[in-house]
Amino acid sequence: MTVPSESSVPPAAAMTENTFVATAAGNDDPPPPVKGLRRLMIWIIPANFAIFMIWGAVPGILLPQQITLAFGDANQVNVANLAIVSTIGAFAAMIAQPIAGQISDRTRSRLGRRGPWIVIGALAGALALIGLAMVGSLVGFIIAWVLVQICFNFAQGPLSAVMPDRVPVARRGTFAALSGVGLMVGALGGSIIGAFFFNSVVAGYITFAVFAIVVLSLFVLFNPDYPSTQLKPEPFDVVEFLKTFWVNPVKHPDFFWAFTGRLLLYTGYFAVTGYQLYLLQYYFKVEHPETVIPLLGLLSIVGIVISTLVSGPLSDRVGRRKPFVFASAAVVSLGFLLPWFWQDLDAWMIMTFIAGFGFGMFQAVDTALITEVLPSAKSFAKDLGVVNIAATLPQTLAPGVAGAIVLAFGYQGLFPVAIVLGILGALAIWPIKATR
């Protein structure tokens, strides 16, 4: 087929899938999903849940416990080992997701550009998780966790591109809210479920691996994409490939500020919540943290679900994103003040609900905001892969960042650092011009 020129772009409603990919940007409406938008909106919840359940259970619960079992109950040693494993794994995630995005942008298949990689990433990631269950040395932890990061980011990157690929701009706040429910309930549900496998880590890894394969395969099966076989092949260029890891802040300032805002706020939030197991053990002196974690997870889920379901559609209705981002940072910071000045488990429980409420608001609205500043439909998955570094990297790097803070300032130092990062993250959204 002949790819139309920039000047011959038809109205969004009349676009074919091929025309859209060739000409559109993030604030253009794509063609409707093959099986309908309603079905896609329903299925994005379990799809995100399946992936983020792993990010909630493994780095926050199962991996720290596995390291403790392997090296003994020595606080400083475990903090250092977890920091090493998490930091190296985080860099693997940083590299993997934009690469996966660029590969899926260029994929030509009857299943479309995203489906094949969602399934392949889930299958390979499940095998890597089972491998992680079998290791017992520091080198083994590093290798296995790196493989888990790479493989599941090859599924997550293309999955994140589903929104700009198939969802109209006017519905992205609602879609982002539903996506955020799956994401955050998955992360928090993962910590709850992971707590039940606290004394049977291997069974936990196998359970999460099987669940991810089944759910992500069903997502692709029930939400088929347009075939990409007729799309004009994009020539491979080494320089362009290296640019995968860079978005010009001068040429695309809105994209740069959206990335920066998410990176800062996520890092602050997950530096505290991602370190929950060791905080409960060594800061709040809880003897059996695995008995408390399910209740804490439920408190977070309630706060996140309420704010996500309200703020996403409300931002669509009022046509504004920034006020919700500013409010979310304020609420999260307010929550972190409590355990900073009140070293008690009750303070942590109250904080869990308040910070969850604020973070749910941010997750729903910021996701919609980011899709509106993407440069081009040709590279949605690549660009979202870069943005998702700002989401995935803090969650996986948080134990390493928190470990450095704890070793330098003690556990109490986590809270002021998180508050400052959250406020700076909200302020970074202010210069964005493409959305209000």
Secondary structure as a PSIPRED ss2 file (coil, helix, strand):
# PSIPRED VFORMAT (PSIPRED V4.0)

   1 M C   1.000  0.000  0.000
   2 T C   1.000  0.000  0.000
   3 V C   1.000  0.000  0.000
   4 P C   1.000  0.000  0.000
   5 S C   1.000  0.000  0.000
   6 E H   0.000  1.000  0.000
   7 S H   0.000  1.000  0.000
   8 S H   0.000  1.000  0.000
   9 V C   1.000  0.000  0.000
  10 P C   1.000  0.000  0.000
  11 P C   1.000  0.000  0.000
  12 A H   0.000  1.000  0.000
  13 A H   0.000  1.000  0.000
  14 A H   0.000  1.000  0.000
  15 M C   1.000  0.000  0.000
  16 T C   1.000  0.000  0.000
  17 E H   0.000  1.000  0.000
  18 N H   0.000  1.000  0.000
  19 T H   0.000  1.000  0.000
  20 F H   0.000  1.000  0.000
  21 V H   0.000  1.000  0.000
  22 A H   0.000  1.000  0.000
  23 T H   0.000  1.000  0.000
  24 A C   1.000  0.000  0.000
  25 A C   1.000  0.000  0.000
  26 G C   1.000  0.000  0.000
  27 N C   1.000  0.000  0.000
  28 D C   1.000  0.000  0.000
  29 D C   1.000  0.000  0.000
  30 P C   1.000  0.000  0.000
  31 P C   1.000  0.000  0.000
  32 P C   1.000  0.000  0.000
  33 P C   1.000  0.000  0.000
  34 V C   1.000  0.000  0.000
  35 K C   1.000  0.000  0.000
  36 G C   1.000  0.000  0.000
  37 L H   0.000  1.000  0.000
  38 R H   0.000  1.000  0.000
  39 R H   0.000  1.000  0.000
  40 L H   0.000  1.000  0.000
  41 M H   0.000  1.000  0.000
  42 I H   0.000  1.000  0.000
  43 W H   0.000  1.000  0.000
  44 I H   0.000  1.000  0.000
  45 I H   0.000  1.000  0.000
  46 P H   0.000  1.000  0.000
  47 A H   0.000  1.000  0.000
  48 N H   0.000  1.000  0.000
  49 F H   0.000  1.000  0.000
  50 A H   0.000  1.000  0.000
  51 I H   0.000  1.000  0.000
  52 F H   0.000  1.000  0.000
  53 M H   0.000  1.000  0.000
  54 I H   0.000  1.000  0.000
  55 W H   0.000  1.000  0.000
  56 G H   0.000  1.000  0.000
  57 A H   0.000  1.000  0.000
  58 V H   0.000  1.000  0.000
  59 P H   0.000  1.000  0.000
  60 G H   0.000  1.000  0.000
  61 I H   0.000  1.000  0.000
  62 L H   0.000  1.000  0.000
  63 L H   0.000  1.000  0.000
  64 P H   0.000  1.000  0.000
  65 Q H   0.000  1.000  0.000
  66 Q H   0.000  1.000  0.000
  67 I H   0.000  1.000  0.000
  68 T H   0.000  1.000  0.000
  69 L H   0.000  1.000  0.000
  70 A H   0.000  1.000  0.000
  71 F H   0.000  1.000  0.000
  72 G C   1.000  0.000  0.000
  73 D C   1.000  0.000  0.000
  74 A C   1.000  0.000  0.000
  75 N H   0.000  1.000  0.000
  76 Q H   0.000  1.000  0.000
  77 V H   0.000  1.000  0.000
  78 N H   0.000  1.000  0.000
  79 V H   0.000  1.000  0.000
  80 A H   0.000  1.000  0.000
  81 N H   0.000  1.000  0.000
  82 L H   0.000  1.000  0.000
  83 A H   0.000  1.000  0.000
  84 I H   0.000  1.000  0.000
  85 V H   0.000  1.000  0.000
  86 S H   0.000  1.000  0.000
  87 T H   0.000  1.000  0.000
  88 I H   0.000  1.000  0.000
  89 G H   0.000  1.000  0.000
  90 A H   0.000  1.000  0.000
  91 F H   0.000  1.000  0.000
  92 A H   0.000  1.000  0.000
  93 A H   0.000  1.000  0.000
  94 M H   0.000  1.000  0.000
  95 I H   0.000  1.000  0.000
  96 A H   0.000  1.000  0.000
  97 Q H   0.000  1.000  0.000
  98 P H   0.000  1.000  0.000
  99 I H   0.000  1.000  0.000
 100 A H   0.000  1.000  0.000
 101 G H   0.000  1.000  0.000
 102 Q H   0.000  1.000  0.000
 103 I H   0.000  1.000  0.000
 104 S H   0.000  1.000  0.000
 105 D H   0.000  1.000  0.000
 106 R C   1.000  0.000  0.000
 107 T C   1.000  0.000  0.000
 108 R C   1.000  0.000  0.000
 109 S C   1.000  0.000  0.000
 110 R C   1.000  0.000  0.000
 111 L C   1.000  0.000  0.000
 112 G C   1.000  0.000  0.000
 113 R C   1.000  0.000  0.000
 114 R C   1.000  0.000  0.000
 115 G H   0.000  1.000  0.000
 116 P H   0.000  1.000  0.000
 117 W H   0.000  1.000  0.000
 118 I H   0.000  1.000  0.000
 119 V H   0.000  1.000  0.000
 120 I H   0.000  1.000  0.000
 121 G H   0.000  1.000  0.000
 122 A H   0.000  1.000  0.000
 123 L H   0.000  1.000  0.000
 124 A H   0.000  1.000  0.000
 125 G H   0.000  1.000  0.000
 126 A H   0.000  1.000  0.000
 127 L H   0.000  1.000  0.000
 128 A H   0.000  1.000  0.000
 129 L H   0.000  1.000  0.000
 130 I H   0.000  1.000  0.000
 131 G H   0.000  1.000  0.000
 132 L H   0.000  1.000  0.000
 133 A H   0.000  1.000  0.000
 134 M C   1.000  0.000  0.000
 135 V C   1.000  0.000  0.000
 136 G C   1.000  0.000  0.000
 137 S C   1.000  0.000  0.000
 138 L H   0.000  1.000  0.000
 139 V H   0.000  1.000  0.000
 140 G H   0.000  1.000  0.000
 141 F H   0.000  1.000  0.000
 142 I H   0.000  1.000  0.000
 143 I H   0.000  1.000  0.000
 144 A H   0.000  1.000  0.000
 145 W H   0.000  1.000  0.000
 146 V H   0.000  1.000  0.000
 147 L H   0.000  1.000  0.000
 148 V H   0.000  1.000  0.000
 149 Q H   0.000  1.000  0.000
 150 I H   0.000  1.000  0.000
 151 C H   0.000  1.000  0.000
 152 F H   0.000  1.000  0.000
 153 N H   0.000  1.000  0.000
 154 F H   0.000  1.000  0.000
 155 A H   0.000  1.000  0.000
 156 Q H   0.000  1.000  0.000
 157 G H   0.000  1.000  0.000
 158 P H   0.000  1.000  0.000
 159 L H   0.000  1.000  0.000
 160 S H   0.000  1.000  0.000
 161 A C   1.000  0.000  0.000
 162 V H   0.000  1.000  0.000
 163 M H   0.000  1.000  0.000
 164 P H   0.000  1.000  0.000
 165 D H   0.000  1.000  0.000
 166 R H   0.000  1.000  0.000
 167 V C   1.000  0.000  0.000
 168 P C   1.000  0.000  0.000
 169 V H   0.000  1.000  0.000
 170 A H   0.000  1.000  0.000
 171 R H   0.000  1.000  0.000
 172 R H   0.000  1.000  0.000
 173 G H   0.000  1.000  0.000
 174 T H   0.000  1.000  0.000
 175 F H   0.000  1.000  0.000
 176 A H   0.000  1.000  0.000
 177 A H   0.000  1.000  0.000
 178 L H   0.000  1.000  0.000
 179 S H   0.000  1.000  0.000
 180 G H   0.000  1.000  0.000
 181 V H   0.000  1.000  0.000
 182 G H   0.000  1.000  0.000
 183 L H   0.000  1.000  0.000
 184 M H   0.000  1.000  0.000
 185 V H   0.000  1.000  0.000
 186 G H   0.000  1.000  0.000
 187 A H   0.000  1.000  0.000
 188 L H   0.000  1.000  0.000
 189 G H   0.000  1.000  0.000
 190 G H   0.000  1.000  0.000
 191 S H   0.000  1.000  0.000
 192 I H   0.000  1.000  0.000
 193 I H   0.000  1.000  0.000
 194 G H   0.000  1.000  0.000
 195 A H   0.000  1.000  0.000
 196 F H   0.000  1.000  0.000
 197 F C   1.000  0.000  0.000
 198 F C   1.000  0.000  0.000
 199 N C   1.000  0.000  0.000
 200 S C   1.000  0.000  0.000
 201 V H   0.000  1.000  0.000
 202 V H   0.000  1.000  0.000
 203 A H   0.000  1.000  0.000
 204 G H   0.000  1.000  0.000
 205 Y H   0.000  1.000  0.000
 206 I H   0.000  1.000  0.000
 207 T H   0.000  1.000  0.000
 208 F H   0.000  1.000  0.000
 209 A H   0.000  1.000  0.000
 210 V H   0.000  1.000  0.000
 211 F H   0.000  1.000  0.000
 212 A H   0.000  1.000  0.000
 213 I H   0.000  1.000  0.000
 214 V H   0.000  1.000  0.000
 215 V H   0.000  1.000  0.000
 216 L H   0.000  1.000  0.000
 217 S H   0.000  1.000  0.000
 218 L H   0.000  1.000  0.000
 219 F H   0.000  1.000  0.000
 220 V H   0.000  1.000  0.000
 221 L H   0.000  1.000  0.000
 222 F H   0.000  1.000  0.000
 223 N C   1.000  0.000  0.000
 224 P C   1.000  0.000  0.000
 225 D C   1.000  0.000  0.000
 226 Y C   1.000  0.000  0.000
 227 P C   1.000  0.000  0.000
 228 S C   1.000  0.000  0.000
 229 T C   1.000  0.000  0.000
 230 Q C   1.000  0.000  0.000
 231 L C   1.000  0.000  0.000
 232 K C   1.000  0.000  0.000
 233 P C   1.000  0.000  0.000
 234 E C   1.000  0.000  0.000
 235 P C   1.000  0.000  0.000
 236 F C   1.000  0.000  0.000
 237 D C   1.000  0.000  0.000
 238 V H   0.000  1.000  0.000
 239 V H   0.000  1.000  0.000
 240 E H   0.000  1.000  0.000
 241 F H   0.000  1.000  0.000
 242 L H   0.000  1.000  0.000
 243 K H   0.000  1.000  0.000
 244 T H   0.000  1.000  0.000
 245 F H   0.000  1.000  0.000
 246 W C   1.000  0.000  0.000
 247 V C   1.000  0.000  0.000
 248 N C   1.000  0.000  0.000
 249 P C   1.000  0.000  0.000
 250 V C   1.000  0.000  0.000
 251 K C   1.000  0.000  0.000
 252 H C   1.000  0.000  0.000
 253 P H   0.000  1.000  0.000
 254 D H   0.000  1.000  0.000
 255 F H   0.000  1.000  0.000
 256 F H   0.000  1.000  0.000
 257 W H   0.000  1.000  0.000
 258 A H   0.000  1.000  0.000
 259 F H   0.000  1.000  0.000
 260 T H   0.000  1.000  0.000
 261 G H   0.000  1.000  0.000
 262 R H   0.000  1.000  0.000
 263 L H   0.000  1.000  0.000
 264 L H   0.000  1.000  0.000
 265 L H   0.000  1.000  0.000
 266 Y H   0.000  1.000  0.000
 267 T H   0.000  1.000  0.000
 268 G H   0.000  1.000  0.000
 269 Y H   0.000  1.000  0.000
 270 F H   0.000  1.000  0.000
 271 A H   0.000  1.000  0.000
 272 V H   0.000  1.000  0.000
 273 T H   0.000  1.000  0.000
 274 G C   1.000  0.000  0.000
 275 Y C   1.000  0.000  0.000
 276 Q H   0.000  1.000  0.000
 277 L H   0.000  1.000  0.000
 278 Y H   0.000  1.000  0.000
 279 L H   0.000  1.000  0.000
 280 L H   0.000  1.000  0.000
 281 Q H   0.000  1.000  0.000
 282 Y H   0.000  1.000  0.000
 283 Y H   0.000  1.000  0.000
 284 F C   1.000  0.000  0.000
 285 K C   1.000  0.000  0.000
 286 V C   1.000  0.000  0.000
 287 E C   1.000  0.000  0.000
 288 H C   1.000  0.000  0.000
 289 P H   0.000  1.000  0.000
 290 E H   0.000  1.000  0.000
 291 T H   0.000  1.000  0.000
 292 V C   1.000  0.000  0.000
 293 I H   0.000  1.000  0.000
 294 P H   0.000  1.000  0.000
 295 L H   0.000  1.000  0.000
 296 L H   0.000  1.000  0.000
 297 G H   0.000  1.000  0.000
 298 L H   0.000  1.000  0.000
 299 L H   0.000  1.000  0.000
 300 S H   0.000  1.000  0.000
 301 I H   0.000  1.000  0.000
 302 V H   0.000  1.000  0.000
 303 G H   0.000  1.000  0.000
 304 I H   0.000  1.000  0.000
 305 V H   0.000  1.000  0.000
 306 I H   0.000  1.000  0.000
 307 S H   0.000  1.000  0.000
 308 T H   0.000  1.000  0.000
 309 L H   0.000  1.000  0.000
 310 V H   0.000  1.000  0.000
 311 S H   0.000  1.000  0.000
 312 G H   0.000  1.000  0.000
 313 P H   0.000  1.000  0.000
 314 L H   0.000  1.000  0.000
 315 S H   0.000  1.000  0.000
 316 D H   0.000  1.000  0.000
 317 R H   0.000  1.000  0.000
 318 V H   0.000  1.000  0.000
 319 G C   1.000  0.000  0.000
 320 R C   1.000  0.000  0.000
 321 R C   1.000  0.000  0.000
 322 K H   0.000  1.000  0.000
 323 P H   0.000  1.000  0.000
 324 F H   0.000  1.000  0.000
 325 V H   0.000  1.000  0.000
 326 F H   0.000  1.000  0.000
 327 A H   0.000  1.000  0.000
 328 S H   0.000  1.000  0.000
 329 A H   0.000  1.000  0.000
 330 A H   0.000  1.000  0.000
 331 V H   0.000  1.000  0.000
 332 V H   0.000  1.000  0.000
 333 S H   0.000  1.000  0.000
 334 L H   0.000  1.000  0.000
 335 G H   0.000  1.000  0.000
 336 F H   0.000  1.000  0.000
 337 L H   0.000  1.000  0.000
 338 L H   0.000  1.000  0.000
 339 P H   0.000  1.000  0.000
 340 W H   0.000  1.000  0.000
 341 F H   0.000  1.000  0.000
 342 W C   1.000  0.000  0.000
 343 Q C   1.000  0.000  0.000
 344 D C   1.000  0.000  0.000
 345 L H   0.000  1.000  0.000
 346 D H   0.000  1.000  0.000
 347 A H   0.000  1.000  0.000
 348 W H   0.000  1.000  0.000
 349 M H   0.000  1.000  0.000
 350 I H   0.000  1.000  0.000
 351 M H   0.000  1.000  0.000
 352 T H   0.000  1.000  0.000
 353 F H   0.000  1.000  0.000
 354 I H   0.000  1.000  0.000
 355 A H   0.000  1.000  0.000
 356 G H   0.000  1.000  0.000
 357 F H   0.000  1.000  0.000
 358 G H   0.000  1.000  0.000
 359 F H   0.000  1.000  0.000
 360 G H   0.000  1.000  0.000
 361 M H   0.000  1.000  0.000
 362 F H   0.000  1.000  0.000
 363 Q H   0.000  1.000  0.000
 364 A H   0.000  1.000  0.000
 365 V H   0.000  1.000  0.000
 366 D H   0.000  1.000  0.000
 367 T H   0.000  1.000  0.000
 368 A H   0.000  1.000  0.000
 369 L H   0.000  1.000  0.000
 370 I H   0.000  1.000  0.000
 371 T H   0.000  1.000  0.000
 372 E C   1.000  0.000  0.000
 373 V C   1.000  0.000  0.000
 374 L C   1.000  0.000  0.000
 375 P C   1.000  0.000  0.000
 376 S C   1.000  0.000  0.000
 377 A H   0.000  1.000  0.000
 378 K H   0.000  1.000  0.000
 379 S H   0.000  1.000  0.000
 380 F H   0.000  1.000  0.000
 381 A H   0.000  1.000  0.000
 382 K H   0.000  1.000  0.000
 383 D H   0.000  1.000  0.000
 384 L H   0.000  1.000  0.000
 385 G H   0.000  1.000  0.000
 386 V H   0.000  1.000  0.000
 387 V H   0.000  1.000  0.000
 388 N H   0.000  1.000  0.000
 389 I H   0.000  1.000  0.000
 390 A H   0.000  1.000  0.000
 391 A H   0.000  1.000  0.000
 392 T H   0.000  1.000  0.000
 393 L H   0.000  1.000  0.000
 394 P H   0.000  1.000  0.000
 395 Q H   0.000  1.000  0.000
 396 T H   0.000  1.000  0.000
 397 L H   0.000  1.000  0.000
 398 A H   0.000  1.000  0.000
 399 P H   0.000  1.000  0.000
 400 G H   0.000  1.000  0.000
 401 V H   0.000  1.000  0.000
 402 A H   0.000  1.000  0.000
 403 G H   0.000  1.000  0.000
 404 A H   0.000  1.000  0.000
 405 I H   0.000  1.000  0.000
 406 V H   0.000  1.000  0.000
 407 L H   0.000  1.000  0.000
 408 A H   0.000  1.000  0.000
 409 F H   0.000  1.000  0.000
 410 G C   1.000  0.000  0.000
 411 Y H   0.000  1.000  0.000
 412 Q H   0.000  1.000  0.000
 413 G H   0.000  1.000  0.000
 414 L H   0.000  1.000  0.000
 415 F H   0.000  1.000  0.000
 416 P H   0.000  1.000  0.000
 417 V H   0.000  1.000  0.000
 418 A H   0.000  1.000  0.000
 419 I H   0.000  1.000  0.000
 420 V H   0.000  1.000  0.000
 421 L H   0.000  1.000  0.000
 422 G H   0.000  1.000  0.000
 423 I H   0.000  1.000  0.000
 424 L H   0.000  1.000  0.000
 425 G H   0.000  1.000  0.000
 426 A H   0.000  1.000  0.000
 427 L H   0.000  1.000  0.000
 428 A H   0.000  1.000  0.000
 429 I C   1.000  0.000  0.000
 430 W C   1.000  0.000  0.000
 431 P C   1.000  0.000  0.000
 432 I C   1.000  0.000  0.000
 433 K C   1.000  0.000  0.000
 434 A C   1.000  0.000  0.000
 435 T C   1.000  0.000  0.000
 436 R C   1.000  0.000  0.000
